[in-house]
Amino acid sequence: MSIYNEISEQIERYADKITKSGLIGDQQDKFATENYQQLKEMKFFSAMTPEDLGGGGVNYSQMCKLIKQIAQYHPSTALSASMHQHIIAANHFNYVHGKPGQAVLEKVIANELVLVSTGAGDWLASNGTLTKTEGGFLFSATKHFASGSPEGDVLVTSGPYEDPDLGWQVFHFPVPTSSKGVKVLDNWHPMGMKGTGSNSVEIDEVFIPDASIALRRPRGDYHTVWCVVLPVALPLIMSVYVGIAETAARRAKALCKELKDLTTPYLLGEMENALTTAQVVLQDMIANVGDFDFTPDMNTLNEVVKRKTIVANHCKQVVVKAIEACGGPGYLESFGIECLLRDVMASHFHPMQEKRQHLFSGYMAVEKTPPSAAF
Protein backbone atom coordinates (compact mmCIF):
# COMPACT_ATOMS: atom_id res chain seq x y z
CA MET A 1 0.00 0.00 0.00
CA SER A 2 1.31 3.49 -0.87
CA ILE A 3 2.10 6.08 1.80
CA TYR A 4 -0.72 8.22 0.41
CA ASN A 5 -3.27 5.43 0.81
CA GLU A 6 -2.01 4.62 4.30
CA ILE A 7 -2.39 8.21 5.48
CA SER A 8 -5.76 8.63 3.79
CA GLU A 9 -7.08 5.48 5.48
CA GLN A 10 -5.75 6.64 8.85
CA ILE A 11 -7.47 10.01 8.46
CA GLU A 12 -10.74 8.17 7.93
CA ARG A 13 -10.04 5.85 10.86
CA TYR A 14 -9.46 8.76 13.20
CA ALA A 15 -12.07 11.07 11.64
CA ASP A 16 -14.29 11.16 14.72
CA LYS A 17 -11.32 11.88 16.95
CA ILE A 18 -10.09 14.65 14.64
CA THR A 19 -13.57 16.20 14.59
CA LYS A 20 -14.01 15.98 18.36
CA SER A 21 -10.58 17.40 19.17
CA GLY A 22 -11.16 20.18 16.63
CA LEU A 23 -14.57 21.05 18.06
CA ILE A 24 -13.13 21.41 21.56
CA GLY A 25 -10.35 23.59 20.21
CA ASP A 26 -12.80 25.79 18.30
CA GLN A 27 -15.01 26.23 21.36
CA GLN A 28 -12.04 27.33 23.46
CA ASP A 29 -10.11 29.23 20.77
CA LYS A 30 -7.31 26.72 21.28
CA PHE A 31 -5.08 24.83 18.89
CA ALA A 32 -6.15 21.24 18.25
CA THR A 33 -2.91 19.78 19.63
CA GLU A 34 -4.16 16.19 19.60
CA ASN A 35 -4.83 16.41 15.87
CA TYR A 36 -1.25 17.45 15.15
CA GLN A 37 0.04 14.64 17.35
CA GLN A 38 -2.11 12.23 15.37
CA LEU A 39 -0.74 13.60 12.09
CA LYS A 40 2.80 13.19 13.40
CA GLU A 41 2.13 9.53 14.14
CA MET A 42 0.91 9.15 10.55
CA LYS A 43 4.17 10.77 9.32
CA PHE A 44 2.02 13.31 7.54
CA PHE A 45 4.55 16.12 7.93
CA SER A 46 7.28 14.26 6.03
CA ALA A 47 4.88 12.63 3.55
CA MET A 48 5.61 14.97 0.61
CA THR A 49 9.40 14.83 0.96
CA PRO A 50 11.30 13.12 -1.90
CA GLU A 51 11.50 9.36 -1.83
CA ASP A 52 15.14 9.42 -2.95
CA LEU A 53 16.01 11.25 0.28
CA GLY A 54 14.17 8.67 2.36
CA GLY A 55 10.93 10.66 2.48
CA GLY A 56 7.32 9.63 2.00
CA GLY A 57 7.16 10.27 -1.74
CA VAL A 58 3.55 11.51 -1.69
CA ASN A 59 3.14 13.68 -4.75
CA TYR A 60 1.79 17.21 -4.77
CA SER A 61 -1.68 16.37 -6.08
CA GLN A 62 -2.06 13.65 -3.44
CA MET A 63 -1.09 16.05 -0.66
CA CYS A 64 -3.78 18.49 -1.81
CA LYS A 65 -6.29 15.62 -1.57
CA LEU A 66 -5.12 14.75 1.95
CA ILE A 67 -5.49 18.35 3.09
CA LYS A 68 -8.97 18.55 1.57
CA GLN A 69 -9.82 15.29 3.33
CA ILE A 70 -8.69 16.63 6.72
CA ALA A 71 -10.64 19.86 6.10
CA GLN A 72 -13.89 17.90 5.98
CA TYR A 73 -13.32 16.84 9.60
CA HIS A 74 -11.62 19.96 10.99
CA PRO A 75 -10.84 22.92 8.70
CA SER A 76 -8.48 24.61 11.18
CA THR A 77 -6.21 21.58 11.43
CA ALA A 78 -6.13 21.32 7.64
CA LEU A 79 -5.28 25.00 7.20
CA SER A 80 -2.41 25.03 9.69
CA ALA A 81 -1.11 21.78 8.16
CA SER A 82 -1.22 23.33 4.68
CA MET A 83 1.14 26.05 5.90
CA HIS A 84 3.72 23.42 6.84
CA GLN A 85 3.23 21.61 3.54
CA HIS A 86 3.73 24.73 1.43
CA ILE A 87 7.21 25.15 2.96
CA ILE A 88 7.93 21.51 2.13
CA ALA A 89 6.65 22.08 -1.42
CA ALA A 90 8.84 25.15 -1.98
CA ASN A 91 11.93 23.32 -0.76
CA HIS A 92 10.96 20.28 -2.84
CA PHE A 93 10.76 22.53 -5.92
CA ASN A 94 14.22 23.95 -5.13
CA TYR A 95 15.67 20.47 -4.59
CA VAL A 96 14.29 19.25 -7.93
CA HIS A 97 15.82 22.26 -9.68
CA GLY A 98 19.25 22.06 -8.04
CA LYS A 99 18.74 24.89 -5.57
CA PRO A 100 19.08 24.86 -1.76
CA GLY A 101 16.31 22.86 -0.15
CA GLN A 102 17.72 19.42 0.52
CA ALA A 103 18.93 20.22 4.04
CA VAL A 104 15.46 21.32 5.19
CA LEU A 105 13.82 18.25 3.66
CA GLU A 106 16.33 15.88 5.28
CA LYS A 107 15.78 17.42 8.72
CA VAL A 108 12.02 17.03 8.37
CA ILE A 109 12.45 13.41 7.26
CA ALA A 110 14.79 12.58 10.14
CA ASN A 111 12.71 14.17 12.90
CA GLU A 112 9.15 14.59 11.54
CA LEU A 113 9.61 18.31 12.19
CA VAL A 114 6.66 20.71 12.04
CA LEU A 115 7.51 23.90 10.14
CA VAL A 116 5.74 27.18 10.88
CA SER A 117 5.59 29.94 8.28
CA THR A 118 5.47 33.64 9.15
CA GLY A 119 5.35 34.68 5.49
CA ALA A 120 1.74 35.85 5.45
CA GLY A 121 2.47 38.46 8.10
CA ASP A 122 5.93 39.36 6.81
CA TRP A 123 5.34 39.50 3.06
CA LEU A 124 7.68 41.89 1.18
CA ALA A 125 8.93 44.19 3.93
CA SER A 126 9.13 41.80 6.90
CA ASN A 127 9.47 43.14 10.44
CA GLY A 128 11.82 42.97 13.38
CA THR A 129 15.40 43.96 14.13
CA LEU A 130 18.62 42.24 13.07
CA THR A 131 21.75 43.42 14.87
CA LYS A 132 25.15 42.32 13.57
CA THR A 133 27.25 40.31 15.98
CA GLU A 134 30.17 37.91 15.71
CA GLY A 135 29.29 35.03 13.41
CA GLY A 136 25.77 36.22 12.68
CA PHE A 137 22.97 38.42 13.99
CA LEU A 138 20.77 38.90 17.03
CA PHE A 139 17.14 38.89 16.00
CA SER A 140 14.13 40.38 17.78
CA ALA A 141 10.58 40.57 16.43
CA THR A 142 6.94 39.74 16.98
CA LYS A 143 5.64 37.55 14.18
CA HIS A 144 1.90 37.34 13.64
CA PHE A 145 -0.33 34.69 12.02
CA ALA A 146 2.10 31.84 12.78
CA SER A 147 -0.32 28.98 12.10
CA GLY A 148 0.49 25.75 13.94
CA SER A 149 2.90 27.55 16.28
CA PRO A 150 1.78 25.74 19.48
CA GLU A 151 3.11 22.47 18.03
CA GLY A 152 5.75 23.88 15.69
CA ASP A 153 9.41 22.90 15.82
CA VAL A 154 10.92 25.51 13.50
CA LEU A 155 9.81 29.00 12.50
CA VAL A 156 10.57 29.70 8.85
CA THR A 157 10.79 33.44 9.09
CA SER A 158 12.60 36.61 7.99
CA GLY A 159 13.81 39.96 9.23
CA PRO A 160 14.98 43.30 7.81
CA TYR A 161 18.58 44.46 8.00
CA GLU A 162 20.11 47.74 6.87
CA ASP A 163 23.29 46.67 5.12
CA PRO A 164 25.89 49.48 5.10
CA ASP A 165 26.64 48.85 1.42
CA LEU A 166 23.44 47.42 -0.06
CA GLY A 167 20.85 49.30 1.99
CA TRP A 168 17.74 47.66 3.42
CA GLN A 169 17.60 43.92 2.89
CA VAL A 170 15.35 41.10 4.09
CA PHE A 171 17.04 37.93 5.31
CA HIS A 172 15.20 34.59 5.39
CA PHE A 173 16.20 32.00 7.99
CA PRO A 174 14.90 29.29 10.36
CA VAL A 175 14.45 29.75 14.10
CA PRO A 176 13.92 26.66 16.30
CA THR A 177 10.94 27.28 18.58
CA SER A 178 12.99 25.72 21.40
CA SER A 179 15.48 28.61 21.22
CA LYS A 180 15.89 30.72 24.32
CA GLY A 181 14.03 33.95 23.62
CA VAL A 182 11.19 32.40 21.58
CA LYS A 183 7.70 32.60 23.10
CA VAL A 184 4.43 31.55 21.48
CA LEU A 185 1.65 33.85 22.66
CA ASP A 186 -1.96 32.85 23.26
CA ASN A 187 -3.63 35.64 21.28
CA TRP A 188 -5.45 33.96 18.39
CA HIS A 189 -9.15 34.76 18.88
CA PRO A 190 -10.68 35.12 15.38
CA MET A 191 -14.16 34.93 13.88
CA GLY A 192 -13.42 31.62 12.20
CA MET A 193 -10.54 29.17 11.82
CA LYS A 194 -10.36 29.30 15.59
CA GLY A 195 -8.22 26.19 15.99
CA THR A 196 -5.33 26.99 13.64
CA GLY A 197 -3.08 28.21 16.45
CA SER A 198 -2.17 31.25 14.36
CA ASN A 199 -0.75 33.00 17.39
CA SER A 200 1.87 35.69 17.43
CA VAL A 201 5.40 34.58 18.31
CA GLU A 202 7.76 36.82 20.27
CA ILE A 203 11.45 36.50 19.42
CA ASP A 204 13.89 38.24 21.78
CA GLU A 205 17.55 38.50 20.71
CA VAL A 206 17.83 35.03 19.25
CA PHE A 207 21.18 34.32 17.59
CA ILE A 208 20.96 33.74 13.82
CA PRO A 209 24.19 32.27 12.41
CA ASP A 210 25.39 33.63 9.07
CA ALA A 211 25.29 30.09 7.67
CA SER A 212 21.56 29.70 8.39
CA ILE A 213 20.51 32.64 6.19
CA ALA A 214 18.94 31.00 3.15
CA LEU A 215 18.03 34.10 1.14
CA ARG A 216 18.91 37.81 1.08
CA ARG A 217 16.71 40.15 -0.96
CA PRO A 218 16.00 43.90 -1.25
CA ARG A 219 13.41 44.99 1.29
CA GLY A 220 9.96 45.93 -0.03
CA ASP A 221 10.65 44.84 -3.60
CA TYR A 222 8.99 41.89 -5.23
CA HIS A 223 11.40 38.97 -5.45
CA THR A 224 11.19 35.92 -7.72
CA VAL A 225 11.12 33.67 -4.63
CA TRP A 226 7.38 34.40 -4.52
CA CYS A 227 7.06 32.95 -8.04
CA VAL A 228 7.92 29.63 -6.40
CA VAL A 229 6.18 30.06 -3.05
CA LEU A 230 2.73 31.24 -4.19
CA PRO A 231 2.23 28.71 -7.02
CA VAL A 232 2.91 25.83 -4.60
CA ALA A 233 1.25 27.39 -1.54
CA LEU A 234 -2.10 28.53 -2.90
CA PRO A 235 -3.42 25.20 -4.26
CA LEU A 236 -2.62 23.55 -0.92
CA ILE A 237 -4.33 26.35 1.00
CA MET A 238 -7.34 26.50 -1.29
CA SER A 239 -7.78 22.72 -0.97
CA VAL A 240 -8.85 23.49 2.60
CA TYR A 241 -11.63 25.80 1.44
CA VAL A 242 -12.87 23.45 -1.26
CA GLY A 243 -13.04 20.81 1.47
CA ILE A 244 -15.18 23.20 3.53
CA ALA A 245 -17.43 23.91 0.55
CA GLU A 246 -17.90 20.21 -0.16
CA THR A 247 -18.86 19.60 3.48
CA ALA A 248 -21.36 22.48 3.47
CA ALA A 249 -22.94 21.23 0.24
CA ARG A 250 -23.20 17.67 1.53
CA ARG A 251 -24.86 18.79 4.77
CA ALA A 252 -27.27 21.10 2.96
CA LYS A 253 -28.37 18.41 0.54
CA ALA A 254 -28.99 16.01 3.42
CA LEU A 255 -31.08 18.62 5.24
CA CYS A 256 -33.08 19.65 2.15
CA LYS A 257 -34.27 16.25 0.94
CA GLU A 258 -37.93 17.09 1.43
CA LEU A 259 -37.82 20.33 -0.64
CA LYS A 260 -40.54 22.03 1.42
CA ASP A 261 -39.88 25.41 -0.21
CA LEU A 262 -40.26 25.90 -3.98
CA THR A 263 -37.12 28.08 -4.06
CA THR A 264 -34.92 25.39 -2.50
CA PRO A 265 -34.00 23.61 -5.78
CA TYR A 266 -32.88 26.93 -7.28
CA LEU A 267 -30.64 27.62 -4.29
CA LEU A 268 -29.22 24.10 -4.40
CA GLY A 269 -28.60 24.49 -8.12
CA GLU A 270 -26.67 27.71 -7.54
CA MET A 271 -24.73 25.96 -4.80
CA GLU A 272 -23.87 23.06 -7.09
CA ASN A 273 -22.64 25.36 -9.87
CA ALA A 274 -20.46 27.30 -7.46
CA LEU A 275 -19.03 24.08 -6.02
CA THR A 276 -18.23 22.67 -9.44
CA THR A 277 -16.49 25.91 -10.42
CA ALA A 278 -14.36 25.84 -7.27
CA GLN A 279 -13.46 22.18 -7.76
CA VAL A 280 -12.54 22.54 -11.43
CA VAL A 281 -10.45 25.67 -10.93
CA LEU A 282 -8.65 24.16 -7.94
CA GLN A 283 -7.80 21.12 -10.02
CA ASP A 284 -6.35 23.43 -12.66
CA MET A 285 -4.21 25.13 -10.00
CA ILE A 286 -2.91 21.77 -8.84
CA ALA A 287 -2.19 20.63 -12.40
CA ASN A 288 -0.15 23.81 -12.92
CA VAL A 289 2.30 22.67 -10.23
CA GLY A 290 2.48 19.19 -11.73
CA ASP A 291 5.60 17.36 -10.59
CA PHE A 292 7.25 20.64 -9.55
CA ASP A 293 8.03 21.28 -13.21
CA PHE A 294 6.36 24.68 -13.64
CA THR A 295 8.19 27.84 -14.72
CA PRO A 296 8.56 30.22 -11.76
CA ASP A 297 7.81 33.54 -13.44
CA MET A 298 5.28 36.38 -13.32
CA ASN A 299 2.96 34.73 -15.83
CA THR A 300 2.72 31.60 -13.71
CA LEU A 301 2.11 33.74 -10.65
CA ASN A 302 -0.62 35.70 -12.42
CA GLU A 303 -2.45 32.55 -13.44
CA VAL A 304 -2.40 31.09 -9.93
CA VAL A 305 -3.55 34.26 -8.15
CA LYS A 306 -6.45 34.70 -10.59
CA ARG A 307 -7.55 31.17 -9.83
CA LYS A 308 -7.14 31.70 -6.10
CA THR A 309 -9.68 34.55 -6.22
CA ILE A 310 -12.12 32.47 -8.27
CA VAL A 311 -11.88 29.49 -5.91
CA ALA A 312 -12.21 31.63 -2.77
CA ASN A 313 -15.26 33.49 -4.07
CA HIS A 314 -17.05 30.34 -5.19
CA CYS A 315 -16.30 28.49 -1.95
CA LYS A 316 -17.86 31.37 -0.02
CA GLN A 317 -20.85 31.29 -2.37
CA VAL A 318 -21.30 27.55 -1.80
CA VAL A 319 -21.54 27.95 1.97
CA VAL A 320 -23.85 30.96 1.75
CA LYS A 321 -26.21 29.10 -0.60
CA ALA A 322 -26.05 26.02 1.63
CA ILE A 323 -27.26 28.06 4.61
CA GLU A 324 -29.87 29.87 2.54
CA ALA A 325 -31.24 26.61 1.12
CA CYS A 326 -31.71 25.24 4.64
CA GLY A 327 -33.71 28.29 5.70
CA GLY A 328 -33.63 29.51 9.29
CA PRO A 329 -32.30 26.21 10.69
CA GLY A 330 -29.18 26.61 8.55
CA TYR A 331 -28.26 29.55 10.76
CA LEU A 332 -28.20 27.38 13.90
CA GLU A 333 -25.01 25.88 15.31
CA SER A 334 -26.63 22.47 15.63
CA PHE A 335 -26.91 22.12 11.83
CA GLY A 336 -23.14 22.33 11.41
CA ILE A 337 -23.04 24.80 8.52
CA GLU A 338 -22.79 28.25 10.16
CA CYS A 339 -19.32 27.37 11.52
CA LEU A 340 -18.23 26.58 7.97
CA LEU A 341 -19.31 30.06 6.87
CA ARG A 342 -17.07 31.60 9.52
CA ASP A 343 -14.18 29.38 8.46
CA VAL A 344 -14.56 29.88 4.70
CA MET A 345 -14.43 33.67 5.07
CA ALA A 346 -10.74 33.37 5.91
CA SER A 347 -10.08 32.42 2.28
CA HIS A 348 -10.09 36.12 1.38
CA PHE A 349 -7.04 36.98 3.45
CA HIS A 350 -4.43 34.75 1.86
CA PRO A 351 -2.31 36.59 -0.71
CA MET A 352 -3.20 38.00 -3.04
CA GLN A 353 -6.36 39.50 -1.62
CA GLU A 354 -8.98 40.03 -4.31
CA LYS A 355 -8.47 43.73 -5.09
CA ARG A 356 -4.70 43.38 -5.07
CA GLN A 357 -5.09 40.47 -7.47
CA HIS A 358 -7.33 42.55 -9.74
CA LEU A 359 -4.74 45.34 -9.78
CA PHE A 360 -1.90 42.89 -10.40
CA SER A 361 -3.69 40.99 -13.17
CA GLY A 362 -4.92 44.20 -14.78
CA TYR A 363 -1.35 45.42 -15.20
CA MET A 364 -0.28 42.02 -16.49
CA ALA A 365 -3.14 42.07 -19.02
CA VAL A 366 -1.60 45.07 -20.78
CA GLU A 367 1.95 43.73 -20.42
CA LYS A 368 3.02 46.26 -17.79
CA THR A 369 4.89 45.60 -14.54
CA PRO A 370 2.50 45.68 -11.59
CA PRO A 371 3.31 48.36 -9.00
CA SER A 372 4.42 47.36 -5.52
CA ALA A 373 0.89 48.19 -4.26
CA ALA A 374 -0.36 45.17 -6.20
CA PHE A 375 1.66 42.86 -4.02
Stockholm file with secondary structure:
# STOCKHOLM 1.0

chainA/1-375         MSIYNEISEQIERYADKITKSGLIGDQQDKFATENYQQLKEMKFFSAMTPEDLGGGGVNYSQMCKLIKQIAQYHPSTALSASMHQHIIAANHFNYVHGKPGQAVLEKVIANELVLVSTGAGDWLASNGTLTKTEGGFLFSATKHFASGSPEGDVLVTSGPYEDPDLGWQVFHFPVPTSSKGVKVLDNWHPMGMKGTGSNSVEIDEVFIPDASIALRRPRGDYHTVWCVVLPVALPLIMSVYVGIAETAARRAKALCKELKDLTTPYLLGEMENALTTAQVVLQDMIANVGDFDFTPDMNTLNEVVKRKTIVANHCKQVVVKAIEACGGPGYLESFGIECLLRDVMASHFHPMQEKRQHLFSGYMAVEKTPPSAAF
#=GR chainA/1-375 SS CCHHHHHHHHHHHTHHHHHHHHHHHHHHTCCCHHHHHHHHHTTCTTTTSCGGGTSCCCCHHHHHHHHHHHHTTCHHHHHHHHHHHHHHHHHHHHHHTTSSCHHHHHHHHHHCCCEEECHHHHTTTCCSEEEEETTEEEEEEEEEEETTGGGCSEEEEEEEEEETTTEEEEEEEEEETTSTTEEECCCCCCSSCTTSCCEEEEEEEEEEEGGGCCEEEETTSCCTTHHHHHHHHHHHHHHHHHHHHHHHHHHHHHHTTTCCSTTHHHHHHHHHHHHHHHHHHHHHHHHHHTTTTCCCSHHHHHHHHHHHHHHHHHHHHHHHHHHHHHCGGGGSGGGTCHHHHHHHGGGGGSSSCHHHHHHHHHHHHTTCCCCGGGC
#=GC SS_cons         CCHHHHHHHHHHHTHHHHHHHHHHHHHHTCCCHHHHHHHHHTTCTTTTSCGGGTSCCCCHHHHHHHHHHHHTTCHHHHHHHHHHHHHHHHHHHHHHTTSSCHHHHHHHHHHCCCEEECHHHHTTTCCSEEEEETTEEEEEEEEEEETTGGGCSEEEEEEEEEETTTEEEEEEEEEETTSTTEEECCCCCCSSCTTSCCEEEEEEEEEEEGGGCCEEEETTSCCTTHHHHHHHHHHHHHHHHHHHHHHHHHHHHHHTTTCCSTTHHHHHHHHHHHHHHHHHHHHHHHHHHTTTTCCCSHHHHHHHHHHHHHHHHHHHHHHHHHHHHHCGGGGSGGGTCHHHHHHHGGGGGSSSCHHHHHHHHHHHHTTCCCCGGGC
//
